[in-house]
Amino acid sequence: MPDGKAAGEPCLHLLEDMRCALFGKPERPAVCGTFKAMADVCGTSQAEALWLIDELEAATG
């Protein structure tokens, strides 16, 4: 995804079980490898993470 993606939009490389299809492969983007999930951004569930990301995007957009 050379131009990035919108918040809430799934990555093209996300498998049905929510795992990364590129994990451990050299073509995995560096940003994915350096991302550290934090509770204030990711919450404690997928639903909470999507809500938090939408809120952050609305507040800064």
PDB file with SEQRES, HELIX, SHEET and CRYST1 records, atoms N, CA, C and O in Angstrom:
SEQRES   1 A   61  MET PRO ASP GLY LYS ALA ALA GLY GLU PRO CYS LEU HIS          
SEQRES   2 A   61  LEU LEU GLU ASP MET ARG CYS ALA LEU PHE GLY LYS PRO          
SEQRES   3 A   61  GLU ARG PRO ALA VAL CYS GLY THR PHE LYS ALA MET ALA          
SEQRES   4 A   61  ASP VAL CYS GLY THR SER GLN ALA GLU ALA LEU TRP LEU          
SEQRES   5 A   61  ILE ASP GLU LEU GLU ALA ALA THR GLY                          
HELIX    1 AA1 ALA A   30  THR A   34  1                                   5    
HELIX    2 AA2 ALA A   39  CYS A   42  1                                   4    
HELIX    3 AA3 GLN A   46  THR A   60  1                                  15    
CRYST1    1.000    1.000    1.000  90.00  90.00  90.00 P 1           1          
ATOM      1  N   MET A   1       0.842  -1.168   0.000  1.00  0.00           N  
ATOM      2  CA  MET A   1       0.000   0.000   0.000  1.00  0.00           C  
ATOM      3  C   MET A   1       0.892   1.238   0.000  1.00  0.00           C  
ATOM      4  O   MET A   1       1.067   1.875   1.038  1.00  0.00           O  
ATOM      5  N   PRO A   2       1.448   1.576  -1.139  1.00  0.00           N  
ATOM      6  CA  PRO A   2       2.439   2.655  -1.215  1.00  0.00           C  
ATOM      7  C   PRO A   2       1.923   4.020  -0.777  1.00  0.00           C  
ATOM      8  O   PRO A   2       2.712   4.853  -0.333  1.00  0.00           O  
ATOM      9  N   ASP A   3       0.624   4.270  -0.890  1.00  0.00           N  
ATOM     10  CA  ASP A   3       0.067   5.569  -0.504  1.00  0.00           C  
ATOM     11  C   ASP A   3      -0.619   5.521   0.851  1.00  0.00           C  
ATOM     12  O   ASP A   3      -1.334   6.455   1.213  1.00  0.00           O  
ATOM     13  N   GLY A   4      -0.412   4.447   1.606  1.00  0.00           N  
ATOM     14  CA  GLY A   4      -1.043   4.329   2.909  1.00  0.00           C  
ATOM     15  C   GLY A   4      -2.496   3.902   2.783  1.00  0.00           C  
ATOM     16  O   GLY A   4      -2.928   3.432   1.731  1.00  0.00           O  
ATOM     17  N   LYS A   5      -3.245   4.069   3.868  1.00  0.00           N  
ATOM     18  CA  LYS A   5      -4.658   3.712   3.876  1.00  0.00           C  
ATOM     19  C   LYS A   5      -5.380   4.565   4.894  1.00  0.00           C  
ATOM     20  O   LYS A   5      -4.760   5.148   5.784  1.00  0.00           O  
ATOM     21  N   ALA A   6      -6.673   4.634   4.762  1.00  0.00           N  
ATOM     22  CA  ALA A   6      -7.492   5.403   5.703  1.00  0.00           C  
ATOM     23  C   ALA A   6      -7.679   4.622   7.000  1.00  0.00           C  
ATOM     24  O   ALA A   6      -7.615   3.393   7.008  1.00  0.00           O  
ATOM     25  N   ALA A   7      -7.911   5.344   8.093  1.00  0.00           N  
ATOM     26  CA  ALA A   7      -8.195   4.693   9.371  1.00  0.00           C  
ATOM     27  C   ALA A   7      -9.424   3.803   9.225  1.00  0.00           C  
ATOM     28  O   ALA A   7     -10.414   4.188   8.602  1.00  0.00           O  
ATOM     29  N   GLY A   8      -9.349   2.632   9.797  1.00  0.00           N  
ATOM     30  CA  GLY A   8     -10.469   1.702   9.726  1.00  0.00           C  
ATOM     31  C   GLY A   8     -10.502   0.842   8.485  1.00  0.00           C  
ATOM     32  O   GLY A   8     -11.242  -0.140   8.424  1.00  0.00           O  
ATOM     33  N   GLU A   9      -9.706   1.201   7.495  1.00  0.00           N  
ATOM     34  CA  GLU A   9      -9.621   0.414   6.266  1.00  0.00           C  
ATOM     35  C   GLU A   9      -8.621  -0.722   6.501  1.00  0.00           C  
ATOM     36  O   GLU A   9      -7.485  -0.463   6.898  1.00  0.00           O  
ATOM     37  N   PRO A  10      -9.024  -1.974   6.262  1.00  0.00           N  
ATOM     38  CA  PRO A  10      -8.079  -3.061   6.503  1.00  0.00           C  
ATOM     39  C   PRO A  10      -6.919  -3.042   5.507  1.00  0.00           C  
ATOM     40  O   PRO A  10      -7.075  -2.635   4.356  1.00  0.00           O  
ATOM     41  N   CYS A  11      -5.792  -3.477   5.961  1.00  0.00           N  
ATOM     42  CA  CYS A  11      -4.618  -3.599   5.106  1.00  0.00           C  
ATOM     43  C   CYS A  11      -4.882  -4.662   4.041  1.00  0.00           C  
ATOM     44  O   CYS A  11      -5.568  -5.651   4.299  1.00  0.00           O  
ATOM     45  N   LEU A  12      -4.347  -4.457   2.877  1.00  0.00           N  
ATOM     46  CA  LEU A  12      -4.500  -5.426   1.787  1.00  0.00           C  
ATOM     47  C   LEU A  12      -3.870  -6.769   2.116  1.00  0.00           C  
ATOM     48  O   LEU A  12      -4.222  -7.789   1.524  1.00  0.00           O  
ATOM     49  N   HIS A  13      -2.935  -6.766   3.063  1.00  0.00           N  
ATOM     50  CA  HIS A  13      -2.199  -7.982   3.404  1.00  0.00           C  
ATOM     51  C   HIS A  13      -2.736  -8.670   4.659  1.00  0.00           C  
ATOM     52  O   HIS A  13      -2.105  -9.586   5.188  1.00  0.00           O  
ATOM     53  N   LEU A  14      -3.899  -8.227   5.131  1.00  0.00           N  
ATOM     54  CA  LEU A  14      -4.487  -8.813   6.327  1.00  0.00           C  
ATOM     55  C   LEU A  14      -5.264 -10.071   5.956  1.00  0.00           C  
ATOM     56  O   LEU A  14      -6.116 -10.054   5.067  1.00  0.00           O  
ATOM     57  N   LEU A  15      -4.957 -11.156   6.648  1.00  0.00           N  
ATOM     58  CA  LEU A  15      -5.633 -12.432   6.398  1.00  0.00           C  
ATOM     59  C   LEU A  15      -6.991 -12.452   7.099  1.00  0.00           C  
ATOM     60  O   LEU A  15      -7.271 -11.592   7.934  1.00  0.00           O  
ATOM     61  N   GLU A  16      -7.829 -13.425   6.763  1.00  0.00           N  
ATOM     62  CA  GLU A  16      -9.166 -13.522   7.356  1.00  0.00           C  
ATOM     63  C   GLU A  16      -9.129 -13.601   8.874  1.00  0.00           C  
ATOM     64  O   GLU A  16     -10.030 -13.097   9.544  1.00  0.00           O  
ATOM     65  N   ASP A  17      -8.098 -14.226   9.419  1.00  0.00           N  
ATOM     66  CA  ASP A  17      -7.996 -14.367  10.876  1.00  0.00           C  
ATOM     67  C   ASP A  17      -7.260 -13.188  11.524  1.00  0.00           C  
ATOM     68  O   ASP A  17      -6.827 -13.272  12.673  1.00  0.00           O  
ATOM     69  N   MET A  18      -7.124 -12.091  10.774  1.00  0.00           N  
ATOM     70  CA  MET A  18      -6.544 -10.833  11.237  1.00  0.00           C  
ATOM     71  C   MET A  18      -5.019 -10.877  11.417  1.00  0.00           C  
ATOM     72  O   MET A  18      -4.453  -9.989  12.054  1.00  0.00           O  
ATOM     73  N   ARG A  19      -4.358 -11.886  10.872  1.00  0.00           N  
ATOM     74  CA  ARG A  19      -2.893 -11.935  10.896  1.00  0.00           C  
ATOM     75  C   ARG A  19      -2.334 -11.295   9.640  1.00  0.00           C  
ATOM     76  O   ARG A  19      -3.005 -11.234   8.609  1.00  0.00           O  
ATOM     77  N   CYS A  20      -1.110 -10.824   9.733  1.00  0.00           N  
ATOM     78  CA  CYS A  20      -0.439 -10.203   8.592  1.00  0.00           C  
ATOM     79  C   CYS A  20       0.144 -11.284   7.684  1.00  0.00           C  
ATOM     80  O   CYS A  20       0.878 -12.160   8.142  1.00  0.00           O  
ATOM     81  N   ALA A  21      -0.185 -11.215   6.407  1.00  0.00           N  
ATOM     82  CA  ALA A  21       0.340 -12.177   5.435  1.00  0.00           C  
ATOM     83  C   ALA A  21       1.823 -11.927   5.136  1.00  0.00           C  
ATOM     84  O   ALA A  21       2.494 -12.788   4.567  1.00  0.00           O  
ATOM     85  N   LEU A  22       2.331 -10.761   5.515  1.00  0.00           N  
ATOM     86  CA  LEU A  22       3.726 -10.418   5.245  1.00  0.00           C  
ATOM     87  C   LEU A  22       4.616 -10.546   6.469  1.00  0.00           C  
ATOM     88  O   LEU A  22       5.812 -10.268   6.386  1.00  0.00           O  
ATOM     89  N   PHE A  23       4.062 -10.962   7.607  1.00  0.00           N  
ATOM     90  CA  PHE A  23       4.848 -11.043   8.837  1.00  0.00           C  
ATOM     91  C   PHE A  23       6.062 -11.940   8.626  1.00  0.00           C  
ATOM     92  O   PHE A  23       5.941 -13.067   8.146  1.00  0.00           O  
ATOM     93  N   GLY A  24       7.230 -11.423   8.991  1.00  0.00           N  
ATOM     94  CA  GLY A  24       8.467 -12.177   8.856  1.00  0.00           C  
ATOM     95  C   GLY A  24       9.065 -12.186   7.460  1.00  0.00           C  
ATOM     96  O   GLY A  24      10.104 -12.809   7.238  1.00  0.00           O  
ATOM     97  N   LYS A  25       8.432 -11.510   6.522  1.00  0.00           N  
ATOM     98  CA  LYS A  25       8.941 -11.462   5.147  1.00  0.00           C  
ATOM     99  C   LYS A  25       9.640 -10.130   4.897  1.00  0.00           C  
ATOM    100  O   LYS A  25       9.266  -9.119   5.493  1.00  0.00           O  
ATOM    101  N   PRO A  26      10.639 -10.111   4.034  1.00  0.00           N  
ATOM    102  CA  PRO A  26      11.373  -8.868   3.780  1.00  0.00           C  
ATOM    103  C   PRO A  26      10.520  -7.765   3.156  1.00  0.00           C  
ATOM    104  O   PRO A  26      10.848  -6.587   3.297  1.00  0.00           O  
ATOM    105  N   GLU A  27       9.454  -8.114   2.482  1.00  0.00           N  
ATOM    106  CA  GLU A  27       8.614  -7.088   1.850  1.00  0.00           C  
ATOM    107  C   GLU A  27       7.635  -6.425   2.812  1.00  0.00           C  
ATOM    108  O   GLU A  27       6.901  -5.515   2.424  1.00  0.00           O  
ATOM    109  N   ARG A  28       7.620  -6.878   4.070  1.00  0.00           N  
ATOM    110  CA  ARG A  28       6.760  -6.233   5.073  1.00  0.00           C  
ATOM    111  C   ARG A  28       7.258  -4.811   5.289  1.00  0.00           C  
ATOM    112  O   ARG A  28       8.450  -4.612   5.524  1.00  0.00           O  
ATOM    113  N   PRO A  29       6.372  -3.812   5.215  1.00  0.00           N  
ATOM    114  CA  PRO A  29       6.794  -2.418   5.374  1.00  0.00           C  
ATOM    115  C   PRO A  29       7.439  -2.163   6.738  1.00  0.00           C  
ATOM    116  O   PRO A  29       7.021  -2.730   7.747  1.00  0.00           O  
ATOM    117  N   ALA A  30       8.437  -1.325   6.755  1.00  0.00           N  
ATOM    118  CA  ALA A  30       9.144  -0.997   7.997  1.00  0.00           C  
ATOM    119  C   ALA A  30       8.202  -0.422   9.044  1.00  0.00           C  
ATOM    120  O   ALA A  30       8.352  -0.707  10.232  1.00  0.00           O  
ATOM    121  N   VAL A  31       7.237   0.384   8.620  1.00  0.00           N  
ATOM    122  CA  VAL A  31       6.308   0.998   9.572  1.00  0.00           C  
ATOM    123  C   VAL A  31       5.543  -0.072  10.354  1.00  0.00           C  
ATOM    124  O   VAL A  31       5.234   0.125  11.529  1.00  0.00           O  
ATOM    125  N   CYS A  32       5.242  -1.177   9.727  1.00  0.00           N  
ATOM    126  CA  CYS A  32       4.534  -2.266  10.410  1.00  0.00           C  
ATOM    127  C   CYS A  32       5.429  -2.925  11.445  1.00  0.00           C  
ATOM    128  O   CYS A  32       4.972  -3.280  12.532  1.00  0.00           O  
ATOM    129  N   GLY A  33       6.690  -3.088  11.114  1.00  0.00           N  
ATOM    130  CA  GLY A  33       7.626  -3.725  12.024  1.00  0.00           C  
ATOM    131  C   GLY A  33       7.976  -2.869  13.226  1.00  0.00           C  
ATOM    132  O   GLY A  33       8.318  -3.400  14.283  1.00  0.00           O  
ATOM    133  N   THR A  34       7.898  -1.550  13.084  1.00  0.00           N  
ATOM    134  CA  THR A  34       8.245  -0.663  14.188  1.00  0.00           C  
ATOM    135  C   THR A  34       7.042  -0.206  14.995  1.00  0.00           C  
ATOM    136  O   THR A  34       7.209   0.385  16.062  1.00  0.00           O  
ATOM    137  N   PHE A  35       5.828  -0.468  14.509  1.00  0.00           N  
ATOM    138  CA  PHE A  35       4.626  -0.050  15.233  1.00  0.00           C  
ATOM    139  C   PHE A  35       4.513  -0.798  16.555  1.00  0.00           C  
ATOM    140  O   PHE A  35       4.616  -2.024  16.588  1.00  0.00           O  
ATOM    141  N   LYS A  36       4.305  -0.075  17.628  1.00  0.00           N  
ATOM    142  CA  LYS A  36       4.107  -0.659  18.950  1.00  0.00           C  
ATOM    143  C   LYS A  36       2.686  -0.328  19.401  1.00  0.00           C  
ATOM    144  O   LYS A  36       2.358   0.835  19.635  1.00  0.00           O  
ATOM    145  N   ALA A  37       1.860  -1.339  19.520  1.00  0.00           N  
ATOM    146  CA  ALA A  37       0.478  -1.135  19.946  1.00  0.00           C  
ATOM    147  C   ALA A  37       0.451  -0.562  21.353  1.00  0.00           C  
ATOM    148  O   ALA A  37       1.132  -1.062  22.249  1.00  0.00           O  
ATOM    149  N   MET A  38      -0.336   0.485  21.542  1.00  0.00           N  
ATOM    150  CA  MET A  38      -0.469   1.110  22.849  1.00  0.00           C  
ATOM    151  C   MET A  38      -1.957   1.195  23.186  1.00  0.00           C  
ATOM    152  O   MET A  38      -2.785   1.433  22.307  1.00  0.00           O  
ATOM    153  N   ALA A  39      -2.286   1.001  24.443  1.00  0.00           N  
ATOM    154  CA  ALA A  39      -3.688   0.958  24.870  1.00  0.00           C  
ATOM    155  C   ALA A  39      -4.441   2.241  24.524  1.00  0.00           C  
ATOM    156  O   ALA A  39      -5.634   2.180  24.225  1.00  0.00           O  
ATOM    157  N   ASP A  40      -3.777   3.405  24.555  1.00  0.00           N  
ATOM    158  CA  ASP A  40      -4.489   4.646  24.256  1.00  0.00           C  
ATOM    159  C   ASP A  40      -4.856   4.773  22.780  1.00  0.00           C  
ATOM    160  O   ASP A  40      -5.710   5.588  22.429  1.00  0.00           O  
ATOM    161  N   VAL A  41      -4.234   3.992  21.924  1.00  0.00           N  
ATOM    162  CA  VAL A  41      -4.566   3.990  20.494  1.00  0.00           C  
ATOM    163  C   VAL A  41      -5.317   2.719  20.102  1.00  0.00           C  
ATOM    164  O   VAL A  41      -6.234   2.765  19.282  1.00  0.00           O  
ATOM    165  N   CYS A  42      -4.933   1.598  20.681  1.00  0.00           N  
ATOM    166  CA  CYS A  42      -5.478   0.308  20.264  1.00  0.00           C  
ATOM    167  C   CYS A  42      -6.565  -0.241  21.187  1.00  0.00           C  
ATOM    168  O   CYS A  42      -7.295  -1.154  20.803  1.00  0.00           O  
ATOM    169  N   GLY A  43      -6.679   0.300  22.386  1.00  0.00           N  
ATOM    170  CA  GLY A  43      -7.678  -0.203  23.318  1.00  0.00           C  
ATOM    171  C   GLY A  43      -7.420  -1.653  23.695  1.00  0.00           C  
ATOM    172  O   GLY A  43      -6.280  -2.119  23.702  1.00  0.00           O  
ATOM    173  N   THR A  44      -8.498  -2.352  24.007  1.00  0.00           N  
ATOM    174  CA  THR A  44      -8.374  -3.743  24.434  1.00  0.00           C  
ATOM    175  C   THR A  44      -9.079  -4.716  23.501  1.00  0.00           C  
ATOM    176  O   THR A  44      -9.127  -5.915  23.773  1.00  0.00           O  
ATOM    177  N   SER A  45      -9.627  -4.207  22.400  1.00  0.00           N  
ATOM    178  CA  SER A  45     -10.318  -5.070  21.432  1.00  0.00           C  
ATOM    179  C   SER A  45     -10.256  -4.417  20.061  1.00  0.00           C  
ATOM    180  O   SER A  45      -9.918  -3.240  19.933  1.00  0.00           O  
ATOM    181  N   GLN A  46     -10.587  -5.196  19.040  1.00  0.00           N  
ATOM    182  CA  GLN A  46     -10.599  -4.638  17.684  1.00  0.00           C  
ATOM    183  C   GLN A  46     -11.646  -3.528  17.570  1.00  0.00           C  
ATOM    184  O   GLN A  46     -11.385  -2.485  16.971  1.00  0.00           O  
ATOM    185  N   ALA A  47     -12.827  -3.753  18.145  1.00  0.00           N  
ATOM    186  CA  ALA A  47     -13.892  -2.748  18.077  1.00  0.00           C  
ATOM    187  C   ALA A  47     -13.461  -1.446  18.754  1.00  0.00           C  
ATOM    188  O   ALA A  47     -13.708  -0.358  18.234  1.00  0.00           O  
ATOM    189  N   GLU A  48     -12.816  -1.567  19.913  1.00  0.00           N  
ATOM    190  CA  GLU A  48     -12.352  -0.372  20.616  1.00  0.00           C  
ATOM    191  C   GLU A  48     -11.247   0.324  19.831  1.00  0.00           C  
ATOM    192  O   GLU A  48     -11.212   1.553  19.778  1.00  0.00           O  
ATOM    193  N   ALA A  49     -10.353  -0.436  19.227  1.00  0.00           N  
ATOM    194  CA  ALA A  49      -9.284   0.152  18.424  1.00  0.00           C  
ATOM    195  C   ALA A  49      -9.850   0.952  17.257  1.00  0.00           C  
ATOM    196  O   ALA A  49      -9.401   2.069  17.000  1.00  0.00           O  
ATOM    197  N   LEU A  50     -10.820   0.402  16.557  1.00  0.00           N  
ATOM    198  CA  LEU A  50     -11.415   1.119  15.425  1.00  0.00           C  
ATOM    199  C   LEU A  50     -12.127   2.386  15.888  1.00  0.00           C  
ATOM    200  O   LEU A  50     -12.057   3.420  15.224  1.00  0.00           O  
ATOM    201  N   TRP A  51     -12.811   2.305  17.027  1.00  0.00           N  
ATOM    202  CA  TRP A  51     -13.491   3.484  17.571  1.00  0.00           C  
ATOM    203  C   TRP A  51     -12.469   4.560  17.935  1.00  0.00           C  
ATOM    204  O   TRP A  51     -12.641   5.727  17.583  1.00  0.00           O  
ATOM    205  N   LEU A  52     -11.407   4.167  18.640  1.00  0.00           N  
ATOM    206  CA  LEU A  52     -10.374   5.119  19.038  1.00  0.00           C  
ATOM    207  C   LEU A  52      -9.705   5.770  17.831  1.00  0.00           C  
ATOM    208  O   LEU A  52      -9.474   6.979  17.825  1.00  0.00           O  
ATOM    209  N   ILE A  53      -9.395   4.978  16.819  1.00  0.00           N  
ATOM    210  CA  ILE A  53      -8.759   5.527  15.622  1.00  0.00           C  
ATOM    211  C   ILE A  53      -9.688   6.504  14.915  1.00  0.00           C  
ATOM    212  O   ILE A  53      -9.246   7.555  14.451  1.00  0.00           O  
ATOM    213  N   ASP A  54     -10.974   6.167  14.829  1.00  0.00           N  
ATOM    214  CA  ASP A  54     -11.951   7.102  14.228  1.00  0.00           C  
ATOM    215  C   ASP A  54     -12.018   8.407  15.014  1.00  0.00           C  
ATOM    216  O   ASP A  54     -12.068   9.487  14.425  1.00  0.00           O  
ATOM    217  N   GLU A  55     -12.018   8.310  16.349  1.00  0.00           N  
ATOM    218  CA  GLU A  55     -12.052   9.506  17.181  1.00  0.00           C  
ATOM    219  C   GLU A  55     -10.804  10.365  16.999  1.00  0.00           C  
ATOM    220  O   GLU A  55     -10.896  11.587  16.883  1.00  0.00           O  
ATOM    221  N   LEU A  56      -9.648   9.724  16.975  1.00  0.00           N  
ATOM    222  CA  LEU A  56      -8.401  10.461  16.762  1.00  0.00           C  
ATOM    223  C   LEU A  56      -8.370  11.132  15.392  1.00  0.00           C  
ATOM    224  O   LEU A  56      -7.922  12.270  15.257  1.00  0.00           O  
ATOM    225  N   GLU A  57      -8.845  10.419  14.386  1.00  0.00           N  
ATOM    226  CA  GLU A  57      -8.863  10.981  13.033  1.00  0.00           C  
ATOM    227  C   GLU A  57      -9.810  12.178  12.967  1.00  0.00           C  
ATOM    228  O   GLU A  57      -9.483  13.198  12.361  1.00  0.00           O  
ATOM    229  N   ALA A  58     -10.993  12.054  13.595  1.00  0.00           N  
ATOM    230  CA  ALA A  58     -11.967  13.160  13.583  1.00  0.00           C  
ATOM    231  C   ALA A  58     -11.414  14.380  14.317  1.00  0.00           C  
ATOM    232  O   ALA A  58     -11.638  15.515  13.896  1.00  0.00           O  
ATOM    233  N   ALA A  59     -10.697  14.149  15.406  1.00  0.00           N  
ATOM    234  CA  ALA A  59     -10.162  15.242  16.201  1.00  0.00           C  
ATOM    235  C   ALA A  59      -9.000  15.966  15.523  1.00  0.00           C  
ATOM    236  O   ALA A  59      -8.751  17.141  15.793  1.00  0.00           O  
ATOM    237  N   THR A  60      -8.299  15.267  14.651  1.00  0.00           N  
ATOM    238  CA  THR A  60      -7.115  15.871  14.031  1.00  0.00           C  
ATOM    239  C   THR A  60      -7.303  16.163  12.550  1.00  0.00           C  
ATOM    240  O   THR A  60      -6.416  16.739  11.919  1.00  0.00           O  
ATOM    241  N   GLY A  61      -8.445  15.775  11.984  1.00  0.00           N  
ATOM    242  CA  GLY A  61      -8.670  15.928  10.543  1.00  0.00           C  
ATOM    243  C   GLY A  61      -9.130  17.221  10.137  1.00  0.00           C  
ATOM    244  O   GLY A  61      -9.350  17.453   8.948  1.00  0.00           O  
TER     245      GLY A  61                                                      
END                                                                             
